Amino acid sequence: MSGMKPWTTGLLVFLWALLIYAFSLNAIWAADHPTSLLQLAYALWSTHSPVLVNTGPPFPGTVDDFVYNGNYYSALAPGVAVLAQPFVALGFTLDGGFNVFGNAMLLSELFVALCNAVAAYLVFKLASMYFTERTSAFVAFAYAFSTISWPFATYFFESDVSAMLDVLAVYVAIRMARGGAARLPDAVLCGAALGVALTVDYLNAILVPVVSVFLLYTFRKDIAGFAKGFAGLLAASGVGVLMIALYNQAAFGNPLLTTEQAYQSTPSLFVSFSYPILDGLYLDLLSPLRGVFVYCPILILGAVGFYFVPRRRELVSEAALLGACFVAILIPYAMWYNPVGGEAFGQRFLIPVIPFLLLPSGFLIEAKGRGIVALAYLLYGVGVVFNGIAGVTTAIPQQEAVSHFPFLTHVLPLFLKGQLDTWWWMEVGSAWWAPALLIIATALVLPWVTWRLLPREGGSSEAESRGEDGPLAKSS
């Protein structure tokens, strides 16, 4: 085990995340949002049309479905329903049609779980550019198990899929910057990730200019040499815009009319950003109802970690990219007309950019020694308890007042009563607590086990080039 390579560690992060998510998949609740996505996926599979199929009277509409010119449509961006087709198509085939509680439900959730496991792997790869292997693994496990990405990896939501694509785009962009050359294949891959991401969540489109500005700044001394790669990035991301336009044309006869506009009957998507921004920032960051620092306390170290970024030009610009990606999504969602987002465990809107706020925690961990390592593990553990219990109970607690903490008012009471939502819950009966606690305990100890297995000298090339091992390595 002492000879483990970085790719082996990354693979273990992926496999453990996928395994724990797989044993957390929901088989009980059919929420409005996943149901609408599943209805759209069924329409695309069965009729190759965005018009939702009437699966029986009365039409099983949700709050995310709406009527336009006499037809039912989903208000959600279509990307996830398209990407999940290999999984849901198998489910619909096994079910013999549409069944919100059938095989398609579990397979759609398995697709999301797979995507978030890939996201955790990509977080490890991105962290490895800066930190020792031990610290990188800790950051990746923190994303996988100590943030709200875990509960939402067990439902058919788009947030974790969006996170995978956003992290991929930023990872490739930083790799291009580190390589000193804008290779066309890398630029196209970065643009494709951004293009697909905006079909999953329209707001991801804002990351195209954010990443573009970073690359233009990086290659500012060789704009002519960068032009080909930059053109490839814009062309690849533009394909996502084109696909949305084609979808809009097929649905509404207007390539510029998005599902969100048709759903709200508004002339422009910008009308939707009307909530008081300060109230929205409090809601998204600090409130008991949705605040990411409450549900994912490890992010506190991530925010502080920006201060400890080494003052090297390339690292400062890369940290600025991470911060800009987080803020670029935070600000508009803080102004979203429906900032609470319905029933949810934490602010799911921010899941795609949580990795960018989390990653700088590694700088703080490697700068401050054992005391911070202990604090980091404590915050990690609190996050695992919050999100692990929600992962096996529900990611969609009832909407409450902003001053309420749904983990205490809804999720934990359900857990203590043994009312889980996993596919295996009814099979184990009164022994439900054993597998549930095993799942959460496994997530709690994985960073420690990985730390013990990895060698002291197993740092990343970037960390080694700074002549540092980092406290996670030193504390052995």
FENKA-V448092 format. One line per field, one symbol per residue. ss: DSSP state (a for helix, b for strand, c for the rest). phi: phi as a letter, one per 20 degrees, with the letter a starting at -180 (. if undefined). burial: + if it has 24 or more other ideal C-beta (glycine too) atoms within 12 Angstrom, else -. A space follows every 10 residues. Layout:
BEGIN
ss: ???
phi: ???
burial: ???
END
This chain:
BEGIN
ss: cccccaaaaa aaaaaaaaaa aacccbcccc caaaaaaaaa aaaaaacccc cccccccccc ccccbbbbcc bbbbccccaa aaacaaaaaa aaaaaccccc ccaaaaaaaa aaaaaaaaaa aaaaaaaccc cbaaaaaaaa aaaaacccaa aaccccccaa aaaaaaaaaa aaaaaaaaac cccaaaaaaa aaaaaaaaaa caaaaaaaaa aaaaaaaaca aaaaaaaaaa aaaaaaaaaa aaaaaaaaaa aaccccccaa aaaaccccaa aabcccaaaa aaaaaccccc caaaacccaa aaaaaaaacc ccaaaaaaaa aaaaaaaaaa aaaacbcccc cccccccaaa aaaaaaaacc aaaaaaaaca aaaaaaaaaa aaaaaaaaaa aaaccccccc cccccaaaaa aaaaaacccc cbccaaaaaa aaaaaaaaaa aaaaaaaaaa aaacccccbc aaaaaccccc aaaacc
phi: .fegegffff ffgfffffff ffedffcded fgffffffff fffffeclcf ffefeqffff fcfedbdcln decefegegf fffeggefff ffffempebf deffffffff gfgfffffgf fffffffffc cfffffffff ffffcdcfff gefdcedeff fffgfffgff gffffffffm befggfffff ffffffgffe bgffgfffff fffgffffdf ebfffegfff ffffffffff ffffffffff ecmbfeefff fffeldfbff ffecfgffff ffgfdcfffc fffefcffff fffffgfefg edgfffffff ffffffffef ffffdffcff mmfadnefge ggdggfefgf gffffeednf ffgffffffg fffffgefff fddaecfffc ffeedgfeec ffgfffemee cffegffemf egffffffff ffffegffff gfeefgeeef fffffemcdn ffefff
burial: ---+-+--++ -+++-+++++ ++++++++++ ++++++++++ ++++++---+ +++-+----+ -+-+++-+-- ++++++++++ +++++-+++- ++--+--+++ -+++++++++ ++++++++++ ++++++++++ ++++++++++ ++++++++++ ++++++++++ ++++++++++ ++++++++-- -++--+++++ ++++++++++ ++++++++-+ ++-++++++- -----+--++ -+++-+++++ +-++--++-+ ++----++++ ++++----+- -++-+----+ ++++++++++ ++++++++++ ++++++-+++ ---++-++++ ++++++++++ ++++++-+++ ++++++++++ ++++++++++ ++++++++-- -++--++-++ ++++++++++ +++++++--- ----+++--+ +--++----+ +++++----- -+--++--++ -+++-+++-+ +--+---+++ -++----+++ +++++-
END
